[in-house]
Amino acid sequence: MRAYLEFSLMDDEVDHLTKIGFGAKIIDAYEMENGFVAVVVDWNSKTDSHKLKYASQGCITYSSDKIVGVDLEFQNYPYKDDDCEMYPIISVKLDYNDFNKKMDYVCFQNLKYQAVVYFAPQTWNCDRNSKKIKF
């Protein structure tokens, strides 16, 4: 299993992020006993960092190559591309090569200049042994 980041290859976005000295990296990744995976992503900017404190969830991606991911968008830092408003994006991906295991994106915890992205086995939300509780 491997966690990694992908960035946009669009020239306008690359120029935009290079200009402000933006950088992002995975600082930790954990596979827990229950099969969940947590990926801790950290980012910074040499300028305009106050506009890049928090990310928003973007698209969730799945691939037949055993890859699942989610885009983290920075909607407080838009830029123009062909008269469209765009946002810088970091794609957080999990590449799992076990053919008996399928993974899903679950959620992410939004922290200041960080996010913890959670993935889980595809059956994590299965209700086969669930019991209704009284409230």
Backbone as a ProteinNet text record, in pm:
[ID]
protein_1_A
[PRIMARY]
MRAYLEFSLMDDEVDHLTKIGFGAKIIDAYEMENGFVAVVVDWNSKTDSHKLKYASQGCITYSSDKIVGVDLEFQNYPYKDDDCEMYPIISVKLDYNDFNKKMDYVCFQNLKYQAVVYFAPQTWNCDRNSKKIKF
[TERTIARY]
84.9	0	89.9	46.5	129.4	38.4	70.6	-1.3	87.6	25.2	102.5	13.2	76.1	5.9	24.6	-77.1	-66.1	-110.5	-45	-78.3	-121.8	-192.3	-239.1	-121.3	-140.8	-39.5	-75.2	-181.8	-222.8	-120.8	-71.7	33.1	-6.6	-132.4	-175.9	-170.4	-211.8	-208.9	-66.2	17.7	158.3	224.6	201.4	257.5	206.1	77.6	13	75.5	90.2	144.4	294.8	368	511	534.5	451.3	464.6	451.5	365.7	345	429	509.8	595.9	518.2	413.9	329.7	398.9	384.7	438.4	348.5	342.3	262.3	335.2	314	376.1	296.5	314.6	258.3	359.8	314.8	409.9	395.5	280.1	259.6	147.4	150.9	41.6	37.5	-83.1	-100.1	-203.7	-176.1	-278.4	-313	-439.6	-483.6	-529.5	-544.4	-584.5	-716.8	-809.1	-940.8	-938.9	-821	-808.4	-817.1	-855.9	-861.5	-719.9	-709.4	-581.4	-599.5	-508.2	-508.6	-382.4	-401	-289.7	-287.7	-177.1	-164.2	-89.9	-158	-103.1	-78.2	36.9	77.7	106.8	70.5	102	142.7	208.5	248.2	267	284.6	307.7	396.9	491.4	581	509.6	408.1	326.3	179.8	94.1	-51.3	-92.5	-16.4	-50.3	-184.3	-225.4	-353.3	-471.7	-456.1	-562.9	-561.7	-460.1	-445	-447.3	-515.9	-519.6	-595.1	-711.3	-800.6	-836.1	-857.3	-897.4	-1044.9	-1104.2	-1240	-1232.9	-1332.4	-1334.2	-1378.8	-1304.2	-1340.5	-1383.8	-1348.3	-1389.2	-1324.4	-1398.8	-1346.2	-1317.5	-1201.6	-1163.8	-1138.9	-1179.9	-1153.5	-1090.8	-1006.8	-942.2	-944.4	-953.6	-950	-812.4	-714.5	-579.4	-560.6	-670.6	-665.7	-614.4	-667.7	-631.6	-759.4	-759.8	-870.9	-810.9	-882.8	-829	-936.8	-894.7	-984.2	-904.9	-972.5	-910.2	-935.8	-831.7	-844	-829.6	-934	-936.9	-915.7	-849.1	-826.6	-913.8	-1038.8	-1136.7	-1117.4	-1036.7	-1008	-895.5	-843.3	-733.6	-760	-865.5	-899.8	-803.7	-801.8	-727.7	-811.2	-781.9	-856.7	-784	-860.9	-809.3	-913.8	-882.5	-977.7	-1112.4	-1109.1	-1228.4	-1310	-1254.1	-1319.5	-1245.3	-1319.8	-1255.5	-1216.3	-1089.5	-1035.4	-974.3	-950.6	-889.1	-771.6	-665	-555.4	-606.5	-554.1	-600	-480.1	-491	-398.7	-481.7	-437.9	-504.8	-429.8	-501	-443.4	-487.5	-390.9	-421.7	-368.3	-442.5	-400.9	-397.4	-281.8	-262.2	-251.1	-348.8	-347.1	-345.1	-257.2	-238.5	-293	-361.3	-419	-550.8	-557	-675.6	-795	-773.1	-883.2	-940.8	-877.5	-920.9	-956.5	-1070.3	-1107	-1120.5	-1073.7	-1073.2	-1166.6	-1219.5	-1304.9	-1248.8	-1273	-1247	-1361.8	-1332.5	-1436.3	-1461.3	-1358.2	-1373.3	-1235.4	-1231.9	-1105	-1129.8	-1031.8	-1034.3	-954.5	-1019.9	-958.9	-892.1	-762.1	-684.4	-618.1	-567.5	-499.4	-368.6	-357.5	-242	-216.1	-318.9	-306.9	-443.7	-441.8	-562.8	-523.7	-614.2	-597.8	-706.1	-663.1	-755.1	-770.6	-897	-925.7	-979.5	-923.3	-969.3	-1006.4	-1096.9	-1139.7	-1167.1	-1165.7	-1206.4	-1348.3	-1375.5	-1503.9	-1622.6	-1604.5	-1714.2	-1730.1	-1660.3	-1662.9	-1802.4	-1884.9	-2017.8	-2126.8	-2089.6	-2184.3	-2272.7	-2401	-2493.4	-2539.3	-2467	-2514.2	-2528.9	-2450.2	-2459.9	-2505.1	-2570	-2610	-2744.2	-2760.8	-2884	-2930.5	-3058.8	-3114.7	-3108.9	-3073	-3070.1	-3188.7	-3229.5	-3340.3	-3282	-3349.7	-3303.1	-3419
-116.9	0	123.8	225	345.2	467.2	568.8	696.4	798.5	883.4	984.9	1102.9	1212.9	1334.4	1355.2	1412	1455.8	1601	1675.7	1815.5	1833.5	1939.6	1969.7	1992.7	1952.2	1977.8	2098.2	2168.8	2287.3	2398.8	2455.7	2558.5	2676	2722.5	2837	2806.9	2686.1	2650.6	2633	2569.9	2552.7	2688.8	2781.2	2916.5	2986.9	2972.8	3036.3	2985.9	2854.4	2796.7	2821.4	2823.1	2852.1	2995.4	3086.6	3228.7	3253	3177.9	3199.8	3105.6	3019.4	2928.9	2820.9	2768.3	2666	2530.6	2457.5	2322.6	2235.7	2107.5	2012.6	1879.2	1805	1673.7	1588.2	1458.3	1364.9	1354.1	1381.9	1373.8	1243.6	1176.7	1047	972.7	841	756.7	634	592.5	481.2	383.4	254	152.3	95	106.3	64.2	-82	-139.8	-279.5	-309.4	-213	-234.8	-216.4	-191.6	-177.2	-34.7	58.3	198.7	251.3	349.6	413.8	564.7	625.1	770.5	828.1	931.3	997.1	1142.8	1186.1	1322.8	1405.6	1509.6	1597.1	1734.5	1790.6	1921.3	2012	2140.2	2233.9	2368.9	2448.1	2582.6	2667.8	2796.5	2891.8	3001.5	3046.4	3153.1	3287.6	3304.1	3425.9	3384.8	3471.9	3448	3323.6	3284.4	3162.8	3175	3298	3316.3	3274.1	3269.1	3226	3074.6	3007.2	2863.6	2783.9	2835.4	2766.1	2634.8	2635.8	2520.1	2477.4	2349.5	2294.9	2254.1	2240.4	2188.5	2058.5	1972.6	1846.7	1870.2	1813.1	1816.4	1678.7	1642.9	1515.3	1396.1	1286.7	1158.5	1078.4	1015.5	941.3	794.5	708.9	565.9	522.6	422.3	372.5	220.7	162.2	16	-38.8	49.1	8.8	2.5	-9.9	-18.4	111.2	221.5	352.7	425.4	486.2	569.3	701.1	810.3	938.9	1043.2	1156.1	1270.3	1397.5	1495.1	1625	1717.5	1785.1	1891.2	2022.6	2105.5	2231.6	2349.1	2450.9	2573.1	2683	2688.1	2778.5	2923.7	2948.8	3087.2	3149.9	3074.6	3126.8	3099.6	3159.9	3132.5	3200.8	3148.9	3210.5	3192.1	3270.5	3265.9	3178.2	3095.7	3014.2	3015.5	3084.2	3097.8	3150.4	3254.9	3320.8	3234.2	3124.9	3041.7	3058.9	3059.7	3067	2926.1	2906.7	2776.9	2788.3	2672.5	2668.5	2572.4	2603.7	2507.4	2378.4	2266	2134.3	2045.2	1970.7	1861.9	1734	1635.6	1505.3	1411.6	1359.1	1263.3	1125.4	1039.6	909.3	795.7	686	562.7	453.4	395.1	287.5	158.2	69.5	-57.5	-168.7	-263.7	-365.8	-501.4	-511.2	-638	-659.4	-761.7	-784.8	-832.5	-875.7	-919.2	-804.8	-692.2	-578	-461.4	-399.3	-277.3	-168.1	-47.7	63.3	174.1	249.1	364.5	486.1	602.9	727.3	744.5	784.9	802.3	950.6	1022.4	1163.3	1222.4	1352	1410.1	1507.2	1517.3	1609.2	1731.3	1844.7	1967.9	2039.8	2053.1	2121.6	2243.2	2333.4	2451.5	2409.6	2432.5	2396.8	2246.2	2167.3	2021.5	1959.2	1833.8	1753.2	1608.9	1536.2	1393.2	1328.5	1252.6	1189.6	1043.5	998.5	862.2	777.1	658.2	557.2	433.4	350.2	231.2	117.6	-5.3	-116.9	-92.3	-135.5	-106.6	-154.9	-253.5	-307.4	-236.4	-126.7	-60.7	-14.4	18.7	72.6	-32.1	-158.7	-268.3	-283.5	-304.5	-311	-453.6	-555	-692.5	-734.3	-683.4	-719.7	-602.5	-507	-390.2	-412.9	-348.3	-355.5	-214.1	-191.9	-60.8	-33.7	87.4	122.2	213.3	207	291.6	423.6	530.1	660.2	744.8
0	0	0	-75.2	-88.7	-94.5	-16.6	-20.9	-91.7	-174.9	-246	-283.2	-323.7	-365.4	-514.5	-578.7	-717.7	-724.8	-810	-831.4	-975.6	-1002	-1136.3	-1231	-1354.6	-1455.9	-1542	-1504.3	-1579.7	-1556.8	-1664.6	-1656.1	-1568.5	-1581.6	-1501.5	-1352.5	-1313.9	-1172.2	-1122.9	-1201.5	-1163.7	-1145.7	-1238.5	-1227.7	-1102.8	-1078.1	-962.8	-831.7	-818.6	-695.5	-681.4	-792	-787.5	-742	-791	-757.3	-606.7	-540.1	-396	-309.8	-372.1	-296.9	-224	-287.2	-225.4	-227.3	-118.8	-110.1	-24.9	-55.5	22.3	26.8	135.6	148.3	246.5	235	332.3	444.8	567.2	679	757.6	747.4	812.4	742	749.6	701.4	790.6	827.6	919.9	866.4	878	854.4	991	1028.9	1160.9	1160.3	1278.9	1291.6	1222.3	1221.8	1161.1	1009.6	951.9	807.8	757.4	843.2	803.4	780.6	692.3	664.5	684.8	757.5	779.2	715.4	632.1	564.6	608.6	667.7	717.5	613	563.3	459.5	519.6	491.5	542.4	422.9	432	323.9	380.6	297.7	337.5	212.7	237.2	129.1	183.7	102.2	146.6	151.1	65.6	67.5	65	107.1	106.5	184	285.2	359.1	431.7	466.1	535.2	448.5	317.2	227.2	204.8	254.9	232.4	362	464.1	593	585.7	521.4	522.3	380.3	363.9	234.7	240.9	123.6	109.9	30.9	52.8	-21.8	-164.5	-256.5	-397.7	-443.4	-563.1	-625.1	-556.6	-554.1	-509.3	-635.4	-641.8	-761.9	-728.9	-820	-810.8	-942.1	-935.7	-1055.6	-1053.9	-1171.3	-1180.8	-1143.4	-1132.3	-1093.9	-943.5	-869.9	-723.5	-661	-709.2	-655.8	-617.3	-500.3	-455.8	-407	-425.6	-383.6	-365.7	-314.3	-295.8	-324.2	-381.2	-406.8	-289.6	-244.9	-145.7	-220.7	-216.2	-290.8	-196.1	-246.3	-170.1	-230.3	-188.3	-247.7	-206.2	-105.4	-65.6	-146.8	-243.5	-324.6	-472.4	-528.9	-669.2	-767.1	-888.1	-997.8	-1124.5	-1226.2	-1352.6	-1454.2	-1523.9	-1633.3	-1744.2	-1854.4	-1966	-1917.9	-1838.2	-1785	-1689.4	-1642.3	-1541.2	-1409.1	-1300.5	-1169.8	-1126.5	-1097.2	-1057.8	-918.1	-856.3	-723.9	-727.1	-653.3	-641.4	-577.2	-623.9	-577.9	-547.5	-436.4	-404.4	-410.5	-486	-488.3	-395.3	-295.7	-201.8	-248.5	-281.1	-340.1	-253.7	-256.6	-189.7	-295.6	-314.1	-411	-331.1	-347.6	-275.1	-379.2	-362.7	-465.1	-425.5	-313.5	-269.1	-343.9	-428.2	-509.8	-427.4	-304	-218.6	-136.5	-139.7	-58.3	-149.4	-123	-194	-90	-125.2	-31.4	-79.7	15.9	-10	62.1	4.6	77.3	174.9	299.2	400.6	427.9	471.9	507.8	530.1	560.6	603	716.5	803.6	916	873.6	873.4	825.5	942.5	935.6	1037.6	974.4	1055.5	1004.7	938.1	805.5	723.8	718.9	746.9	744.8	722	680.5	673.5	701.5	766.4	784.7	699	599.1	504.2	544.2	555.9	600.1	485.4	473	380	462.1	410	483.1	386.1	438.2	353.4	302.4	181.2	117.7	201.8	285	366.2	500.3	523	653.7	693.3	598.8	627.9	608.1	609.2	588.9	712.5	691.4	804.5	836.1	794.8	811.9	958.2	1050.1	1192.2	1277.3	1217.2	1295.1	1362.9	1478.1	1554.5	1581.6	1568.2	1595	1745.1	1780.6	1922.1	1953.8	2078.4	2123.6	2171.7	2136.9	2183.5	2227.6
[MASK]
+++++++++++++++++++++++++++++++++++++++++++++++++++++++++++++++++++++++++++++++++++++++++++++++++++++++++++++++++++++++++++++++++++++++

